[in-house]
Amino acid sequence: MSNFKNIAIIGGGPAGLRAAEVAASAGAAVTLYDAKRSVGRKFLVAGKSGLNLTNDADFDAFVSRYSGDSAFWRSCLAGFDATAMREWAAGLGVDTFVASGGKVFPVMKKAAPLLRRWVERLRGLGVRFAVNHRWTGIDAGLRVHFEAQPSAQHDAVILALGGASWPDTGSDGGWVPLLEKHGIRIAPLRSANCGWEVAWTDETRAAVQGLPLHNLRVRAGDTTTHGELMLTRYGIEGTCIYQLGRALRAMPAPALTIDFKPTFTVEKLVAKMESARRNFLAEARLRWKLPEPACTILAQFHGPFSDAETLARTVKECRIPLTQPRPIAEAISSAGGVCWSELDDALTLRKLPGVFCCGEMLDWEAPTGGFLLQGCFATGGWAARSACVD
């Protein structure tokens, strides 16, 4: 049974909904406030292309995907890991399966049916939903204030306000100045899990936009990943570049280094050229099965090529300078948020006792592939358990 009789959750995304579920299950009276007309809007958007709930990676590999305090993440994720997430979904009557890359999806693939069942469960637990309540601040006495709505007194408050990506869903970062008024330090919100812009020439853009590149080894700084990239009118998208976002932002001159033929050495590529003495890119299309868009990129940034060895070395280490990340409004998630130094181990704000933070508004990031949502669920539950025993 919760020691708090009356807990407010501000924000109806995955972290807030999970916090409400855990707190209500512990016996607290929970009111969940959201600025929009309904909850779970970003959850629904994320599920349009298939709701990636979690990942089947082993625990150590799983924890390594999170930035921030690794000791905290190890404890937090151990409290609600990938197995627990799948069992939670099963409890709602939603079976899951493991797809490529360890990604775990509901069999139904969609977010809406799961969200409906989840909200029904929360209502059954007694959670009260107060929508159209845009949070405008909190005082030291734990009275929460809203735009054009009466303020409300609570025994504890859990903030689950999200980052600043996909602002139409309510995740707009408007909470930042409200916490800064209390002297709480916030790391700037920046685009994460997003595309990056490249200064394509008009000819390159026309030739490559909308085309994928498969089976790549991609590096940014000291970080390397494997997979695919999608070429767009403005630059590069895809899982590989999402995973390298943190490394790219740390580089004074961000750039990707791509190995287009990771299964071949330079020597093997040169040997496959045999007697070719000219038109090396054209020969590489045939002899190395080098994709057309790769050839176009090589020509823009490193051509022309006068010998096979130079081309082979460039194919194995093609540097593509990047200009900037895409705007945060279209990023899948955001980096930055409430600094860890402002929080104790219970996710309580040190300068606002009784106020807890969770989800994407904390200063952490993780790649797509199930890690983002798992982090939101895990921190939401952690904050709720902390509030219930504080």
C-alpha positions in Angstrom: 0.0 0.0 0.0 1.3 3.4 -0.9 2.3 5.9 1.8 1.0 8.6 -0.5 -2.7 8.7 -0.8 -2.8 11.1 -3.8 -0.2 11.0 -6.6 -0.2 13.1 -9.7 1.3 11.9 -13.0 2.0 14.8 -15.4 2.2 13.4 -19.0 0.3 10.6 -20.6 3.0 9.0 -22.7 4.5 5.5 -22.1 6.5 6.6 -19.0 3.5 8.3 -17.5 1.1 5.5 -18.2 3.5 3.0 -16.7 4.0 5.2 -13.6 0.3 5.4 -13.2 -0.1 1.6 -13.5 2.6 0.9 -10.9 1.5 3.5 -8.4 -2.2 2.5 -8.7 -1.3 -1.2 -8.3 0.5 -0.2 -5.1 -2.7 1.3 -3.7 -2.2 5.0 -4.5 -5.0 7.2 -5.7 -3.6 8.4 -9.1 -4.6 11.3 -11.3 -3.0 11.4 -14.7 -2.9 14.8 -16.4 -2.3 15.3 -20.1 -2.3 18.5 -22.2 -4.0 16.8 -25.1 -7.5 15.4 -25.5 -6.3 11.8 -25.1 -3.3 10.0 -23.8 -0.6 7.9 -25.6 -0.4 10.0 -28.7 3.3 9.5 -29.3 2.9 5.8 -28.5 0.4 5.6 -31.3 2.6 7.5 -33.8 5.6 5.2 -32.9 3.4 2.2 -33.6 2.3 3.2 -37.1 5.1 1.2 -38.7 5.0 -1.6 -36.1 5.2 -1.1 -32.4 8.7 -2.1 -31.3 8.2 -2.8 -27.6 11.6 -4.0 -26.6 14.6 -6.1 -27.8 15.8 -9.6 -27.2 19.4 -8.7 -26.7 21.2 -10.2 -23.7 21.1 -8.1 -20.6 24.7 -6.7 -20.7 24.3 -5.8 -24.4 20.9 -4.3 -23.6 22.3 -2.0 -20.8 25.2 -0.9 -23.0 22.8 0.9 -25.4 21.8 3.6 -22.8 23.7 6.8 -22.2 23.9 8.3 -18.7 24.5 6.5 -15.4 25.2 2.9 -16.3 24.8 1.7 -12.7 21.4 3.3 -12.6 20.4 1.7 -15.9 21.6 -1.7 -14.8 19.4 -1.5 -11.7 16.4 0.1 -13.4 16.3 -2.3 -16.3 16.8 -5.3 -14.0 13.6 -4.1 -12.3 11.7 -4.2 -15.6 13.6 -6.0 -18.4 12.6 -7.3 -21.8 11.1 -10.4 -20.4 9.0 -8.4 -18.0 7.9 -6.2 -20.9 6.7 -9.2 -22.9 4.9 -10.6 -19.9 3.3 -7.3 -19.3 2.0 -7.3 -22.9 0.8 -10.9 -22.5 -1.2 -9.8 -19.5 -3.1 -7.5 -21.7 -3.8 -10.3 -24.1 -1.1 -9.2 -26.6 1.3 -11.9 -27.8 4.7 -10.8 -29.1 7.4 -12.2 -31.4 11.1 -11.6 -32.0 12.0 -10.2 -35.4 15.4 -9.3 -37.0 17.9 -7.5 -34.9 16.2 -8.9 -31.8 13.3 -6.4 -32.1 10.2 -7.5 -30.3 6.8 -6.6 -31.7 3.2 -7.4 -30.8 1.8 -10.1 -33.2 -0.9 -7.6 -34.1 1.9 -5.1 -35.0 -0.3 -2.1 -34.1 -0.2 0.2 -31.0 -3.9 1.2 -30.9 -5.4 -2.2 -29.6 -2.7 -2.4 -26.9 -3.2 1.2 -25.8 -7.0 0.7 -25.5 -6.5 -2.4 -23.3 -3.9 -0.6 -21.2 -6.2 2.4 -20.6 -9.0 0.0 -19.7 -6.7 -1.7 -17.2 -5.7 1.7 -15.7 -9.3 2.8 -15.3 -10.0 -0.6 -13.6 -7.2 0.2 -11.2 -8.9 3.5 -10.4 -6.7 5.9 -12.3 -8.4 9.2 -13.0 -7.6 10.8 -16.4 -7.6 14.6 -16.6 -7.1 15.5 -20.2 -6.8 19.0 -21.7 -4.7 19.9 -18.6 -1.5 21.7 -19.8 0.9 21.8 -16.9 2.2 25.3 -16.1 4.2 24.8 -12.9 4.5 23.5 -9.4 5.1 25.1 -6.0 7.2 23.8 -3.1 4.0 22.6 -1.4 3.3 20.2 -4.3 0.4 22.2 -5.7 0.3 21.7 -9.5 -0.9 24.4 -11.8 -2.5 24.2 -15.3 -3.4 26.5 -18.1 -7.1 27.5 -17.9 -7.8 24.7 -15.3 -7.9 24.8 -11.5 -4.7 23.9 -9.6 -4.6 20.7 -7.6 -2.9 19.6 -4.4 -1.1 16.2 -4.3 1.1 14.2 -2.0 3.6 13.4 -4.7 4.1 14.4 -8.3 5.7 12.3 -11.1 6.7 14.3 -14.2 6.7 12.3 -17.4 6.6 15.1 -19.9 8.7 13.7 -22.7 11.4 15.4 -24.7 10.9 17.7 -27.7 10.5 15.4 -30.7 7.1 15.1 -32.5 5.7 18.2 -30.7 2.2 17.7 -32.2 1.8 14.7 -29.8 2.4 17.0 -26.9 6.1 16.2 -26.5 7.3 19.8 -27.1 9.8 20.6 -24.3 7.6 23.3 -22.9 8.4 22.1 -19.4 12.1 23.2 -19.5 11.7 26.8 -18.4 9.2 25.7 -15.7 11.8 23.5 -14.0 14.7 26.0 -14.7 12.7 28.5 -12.5 13.4 26.2 -9.6 17.2 26.2 -10.4 17.1 22.7 -11.9 19.8 22.2 -14.5 18.6 21.0 -17.9 20.9 19.7 -20.6 19.8 21.3 -24.0 17.3 19.2 -25.9 18.7 18.0 -29.2 17.7 15.7 -32.0 18.5 12.0 -31.5 17.6 9.0 -33.6 17.3 11.3 -36.6 18.6 11.8 -40.1 21.6 13.9 -40.9 22.0 16.4 -43.7 24.6 16.0 -46.5 25.6 18.6 -49.0 24.6 16.6 -52.1 25.2 18.1 -55.5 22.0 18.4 -57.5 23.3 15.5 -59.7 23.9 13.3 -56.7 20.6 14.1 -55.1 18.7 13.2 -58.2 20.6 9.9 -58.5 20.4 8.7 -54.9 17.3 10.0 -53.1 15.0 7.3 -52.0 17.5 4.5 -52.4 18.8 2.2 -49.7 22.3 0.9 -49.1 22.6 -2.5 -47.5 25.2 -4.5 -45.6 27.4 -1.7 -44.5 29.9 -1.1 -41.8 29.5 2.5 -40.7 31.8 4.4 -38.3 31.6 7.8 -36.5 34.6 8.6 -34.4 35.4 5.5 -32.4 31.9 4.0 -32.7 31.1 1.4 -35.4 27.9 -0.3 -36.3 26.6 -2.5 -39.1 23.4 -2.4 -41.1 21.6 -0.2 -43.6 21.2 3.4 -44.6 18.5 5.2 -46.5 19.5 8.1 -48.8 17.2 11.0 -48.9 16.9 14.4 -50.7 18.5 16.1 -47.7 21.0 13.4 -46.6 21.0 10.1 -44.8 18.5 8.3 -42.6 18.3 4.8 -41.1 19.1 2.6 -38.1 22.9 2.9 -38.5 23.0 6.6 -38.3 20.6 6.6 -35.4 23.0 4.4 -33.5 25.8 6.8 -34.2 24.0 10.0 -33.3 25.8 10.5 -29.9 29.2 10.0 -31.5 28.4 12.4 -34.4 27.2 15.2 -32.1 30.6 14.9 -30.2 32.6 15.4 -33.4 33.8 19.0 -34.3 33.2 18.1 -38.0 30.6 15.3 -38.0 31.2 12.7 -40.7 30.4 9.1 -41.5 33.0 6.6 -42.7 31.4 3.8 -44.7 32.8 0.5 -45.7 30.6 -0.5 -48.6 32.2 -3.9 -48.9 32.9 -5.2 -45.4 33.3 -8.8 -46.4 36.2 -8.0 -48.8 39.7 -6.8 -48.1 41.4 -4.2 -50.2 43.6 -6.9 -51.7 40.6 -9.0 -52.8 38.9 -6.0 -54.4 42.0 -5.1 -56.3 42.4 -8.7 -57.5 38.8 -8.7 -58.8 39.7 -5.8 -61.0 42.1 -8.1 -62.9 43.2 -6.2 -66.1 41.0 -3.1 -65.8 43.0 0.0 -66.5 40.4 2.7 -66.7 36.7 3.5 -65.9 37.3 2.1 -62.5 33.9 3.0 -61.0 32.1 1.5 -63.9 34.2 -1.6 -63.6 33.5 -1.7 -59.8 29.7 -1.8 -60.5 30.2 -5.0 -62.5 33.2 -6.7 -60.8 32.5 -5.7 -57.1 28.7 -5.4 -57.5 29.1 -2.0 -56.1 25.6 -0.3 -55.9 24.9 2.6 -58.1 24.2 5.1 -55.3 27.5 4.1 -53.7 29.3 4.8 -56.9 27.6 8.2 -57.1 28.6 9.1 -53.6 32.2 8.0 -54.2 32.3 10.1 -57.3 31.1 13.3 -55.5 33.3 13.1 -52.5 36.4 11.3 -53.7 36.5 10.9 -57.5 37.9 10.6 -60.0 39.8 7.4 -59.5 43.0 6.7 -61.5 43.8 3.2 -60.2 42.0 0.2 -58.6 43.8 0.3 -55.3 42.8 3.9 -54.5 39.2 3.1 -55.3 39.3 -0.1 -53.2 40.7 1.8 -50.2 38.1 4.4 -50.6 35.3 1.9 -50.9 36.5 0.4 -47.6 36.7 3.8 -45.9 34.5 6.4 -47.7 34.2 9.6 -45.6 31.0 11.5 -46.0 30.9 14.9 -44.3 27.6 15.8 -42.6 26.3 19.3 -42.2 23.8 19.0 -39.3 21.1 16.8 -37.8 17.5 17.1 -38.9 15.3 19.4 -36.8 14.2 18.1 -33.4 10.6 18.3 -34.3 11.0 15.4 -36.8 13.5 13.3 -34.8 12.3 10.1 -33.3 13.6 11.1 -29.9 15.6 13.8 -28.2 18.8 13.8 -26.2 19.3 16.1 -23.2 16.9 16.8 -20.4 17.0 16.9 -16.6 20.6 16.4 -15.6 21.4 13.3 -13.5 23.1 15.5 -10.9 19.7 17.0 -10.2 18.2 13.6 -9.2 18.8 11.2 -6.5 18.7 7.4 -6.9 14.9 7.4 -6.6 14.6 9.9 -9.5 13.5 12.6 -7.0 14.4 16.2 -7.9 16.8 17.2 -5.1 15.5 20.8 -5.2 11.8 19.7 -5.2 11.3 16.9 -2.7 8.2 14.8 -3.5 8.6 15.5 -7.3 10.0 12.6 -9.4 11.0 12.6 -13.1 10.9 9.7 -15.6 11.0 8.9 -19.3 12.5 10.9 -22.1 12.6 14.2 -20.1 15.7 12.7 -18.3 19.1 13.3 -19.9 19.6 9.9 -21.6 19.3 8.4 -25.1 19.1 5.0 -26.6 18.8 3.8 -30.2 15.7 2.6 -31.8 15.2 -1.2 -31.9 13.1 -1.5 -28.7 15.5 0.3 -26.3 13.7 3.7 -26.3 10.4 2.3 -25.2 11.9 -0.1 -22.7 13.7 2.8 -21.1 10.5 4.9 -20.8 8.6 2.0 -19.2 11.5 1.1 -16.8 12.0 4.7 -15.5 8.3 5.2 -15.2 7.9 2.2 -13.0 11.1 3.1 -11.0 9.7 6.6 -10.3 6.3 5.3 -9.2 7.8 2.7 -6.9 10.0 5.4 -5.4 7.0 7.7 -4.9 5.1 4.9 -3.2 7.7 4.2 -0.5 9.1 7.7 0.0 
